[in-house]
Amino acid sequence: MTIPLTQSTLEPSDAVFTQKVAAGDGWMHLVKKGQTLRITDLHGNQAVDTIFFNADNTNERYHTANTMREQKNVYISTGTDIRSNENNIMLTVTADTCGRHDTLGSACSCESNTARYDFDKRYMHSCRDIFLKTLLDWGNGMDKRDQVCNINFFMNVPVNPEGGSNFEDGISQPMKYVEMTAKMNVLVLVSNCPQLNNPCNAYNPTPVEMTIWNPA
């Protein structure tokens, strides 16, 4: 399959916000309607688990099935409309130099650490725990009930002809990025994956960078 790669025309010097997020850290931030968010994979093959909420009504949030159904594709890349549980467009992917982002793998948890790796991995850090801590720190009443299936930016989870899927080696490289423009005011919730047991990131989770631009 040909992967559509699209370069951005935005200059980092024009950004209104830039922040690095360390591996294993959470990040939550408001992206206003019309603003563009870029997530940069600084060192390559780092999974960035992400959930989007309507900032004006957090009961509306990212919905995997609506996003896949409307575009007839399980992968996210240039041109994807990221949709909500009300089937509204939350953001549109406008640039992507990686070419594939996962909608199926969801976030690692203590349960998946146990099932996939070993019993002694159960209490290692996980994206589910990071999501919860970040939601609670945000302080607007959201909690673990607001953790829905998420996008894994830069993660490669191909679907085979039989309908099965597996976590595969990543196709991202240092400084690859994905950009999306907000179609409503959105709260962006990120867990920069702390996973130490997955060979996809060479057992070495790394930082990413979040950049925001105002409309031109």
N, C-alpha and C positions, 0 to 999 in steps of 0.2 A: 504494500500500500504506500502511495506517495504521501509524505507528511508535509502539509503546507506550513512553510516557515515564513514569517513576516517580520521584517525589521521595523522598529519604532522610529518616528521622526522627532520624538521628544528629547530635549537636551537635559542632562542631569543638573546643569547650572540654573535651569529655569524652575526646578522643583520647589514646592513650598514645604515639603516635609521629607526627611530621610532618616531612617533608623535601622541599625543592624540588630538582628534578633539572634541571640546565641542558641546553639543546639540545646534542646531541652527547656527552652523558655517559651512562655506564652506571650501573645500580643493581641490587644484589642484596640480598635481605632475606628473613628467615624470617617467615612469617605462620603462626601456630599454629592448629590446629583450633579452630573457633569464632570466631576473630577475623575482623573485616571490614576489607578493604582498599578505600580509595577512591583512584582516579586522577582528578585534576582537570586539565582542559585550560585553563590559566590565561589564555591569550590567543586560543585558538580555532584549529581546523584543524591541530593538531600531532599527528603520528602517534607513537604510543607502542608500539613493537614489544616484545612480551612473550612469554616462555616460562615455563611452570610445571613444577616438579619436585617429586616426592614427597621431602620432606626426610629421610625415614627410609630411602629406597631410591631414589636418583637415577636408576636405570635405568627407573623409571616416570616418565613425563613427559607433558606436553600432547600430545594427538593430534587433529589437525584432522578426519580422516575420521570418527572415532568421535563427536566432538562434533556434527558436521553431521548424521550419519546418525540419531542417536538423537532429535534434535529436529526432523528433517526441514526444516531451514532452514540456508542458508549464512551467515546473519548472526547476530551475537551481540547480544543485548539482554536486557531484564528477563525472568527466568525461565530463561535458558539455564543448563544444567548443563555446565560445562567439564570434559571427560572426558580420561582418560589413555589411553596405549597398551594398558593392561589393561582399559579400558572402565570404570574406577572414576570416580566423581564427585570431582573435585579441589576445585572451587569452584562456587558458584551465584551468578549475577548477581541481586542483590536490589534494586538501584536504578540508574536510567539516565536521565539528562536529555539525552543526545545522540540515542540511538535506533537507531544502526547502527554496528557495528564489524566490520572485515574479517577473514575467515579465509583468503582466497585469495592475496593479494598477496605474502605473505611479506616477507622483509627485503631491503633494498637491499644491494648488494655491489659490489666493483670490477668484476665481470663485467656486472652489470646497469647500472652507471654507464656502462660502455663501450657496451653494446648500445642503451640508451635515449637516451643524450645525445651522447657523442663520445669519441674515443680519449683526448683530453686530460683527460677526467673520471675515467679509470680509477683514479687514485691519490688521489682525494678520499676523505674519511672516509665510512664506510658502517656500517650497522647490524651487518652480519656481523663487521666488525672490532671494533666496540664490544662485541658479545656475547662475542667471544673474549677480549678484554682483561679484561672483567669476570669471566668464568669463571676465568681464570688468576689474577687478583688474589684471588678467593675462596679458592683454595688447597686444594680438597678432591679434586683429581685429575681434575676435569672439564676437557675441552678442546674443540677445534672439532668433534669427533665427536659432541658432545652438543648441537649446534645443530640443532634440528628446525624444521619449519615453525611459524611463530609467529602469534599474534593481533596485528593492527594496530588497537589501540584508537583510535577517532575517525577512522579512515580510511574513505573511501567508495569501494568497488569494486563497483558494481552488476553484476548478471548479467542479460543481455538474454534475450529469449525463445528465441533461437537457441543459447543456452548460452555465448556469449562474455562477456568482462568487460573493463572498462577502468577505469583510474584516473580518477576524476571529482573535480570541486570538492568540498571537504568540506562537511558539513552541521553540523559542530560550531561552537560559538561560545564566547567567553570565559566561563570559569567553569562550563562543562558538565562533568559527571563521570559516572563509572561506578563502582558499588560491587559487591563480591562477597564472600561469606562462605566461608571455607575449611572444607571437609569432611574434610580431613586436614592434617597439617603440610606446608606447601608452601614451597619456595624460589621466590621471584619474581625472574626475570631480565628486566631492562628495558634496551633501548636507546632513549633519547629521540632520535628520528631527527634526524640532522644534515643531511638532504638539502637542498642549496641549488639544485637544478636543477628542482624540481617546482613548477609553479604552484599546486598544491592548497593549499600553505601560504604562497602569495604570495612564494615564494623566501626565506622568513624563518622558519627554525626557532626555536621559543620554549620556555621552561621549562614543566615540569609539576610538580604537587605530589602526593606520596604521603602518605596518612594512614591510620593503623591504629587500630581500636577493639577493646577486649576485649569478650567477650560481655556482654550486659546482666545 
